[in-house]
Amino acid sequence: MKRNLLLIVLFVGIAMIFSVCGGETTEQESPEAAKETQSAAKADEGVTVAKEILETFDKAVAEAAELAKTKPEAAELKPKLEALYKKYEETMKEINVKYLALKDKDIRQFGAANGYLGENRGKHVFKKDEVLAEYVNHYYSNKDQEIVQLLSKDIIKMLDVAVQR
């Protein structure tokens, strides 16, 4: 019994010595931490571009809702929506240049942008549906399919413009 206890104490003591003396120094971990910080900063640039795309889309949705708020006649609303979409498509084309530059600059940034868009695009489209649902239903019940198309589907094409390759 004393012999087993002595062996257990001896093994525990040896394990403690190895755990205290066998660890790496912080100097060796520091360059690795610096690389992780740099890659995180690069990934942040991709996420920033993706957020800009989605924020621009949200602004376009808000402006479309503002135009449709008073529920004007379809003939009056259609040119306003088309002009709004054209304005935002130009903005999305400018953002697309930044988006494509990420691919040439660092593929990880491009991947981070795509990952962020993949995770969050659906949420923003769903939010668009919530914001514009009242107006889509109004024009749908009035059989104005062009306006329904503009409010429900054509606005999403702006997102496609921003991520064209």
Beta strands, then each sheet from edge to edge (+ up, - down):
end
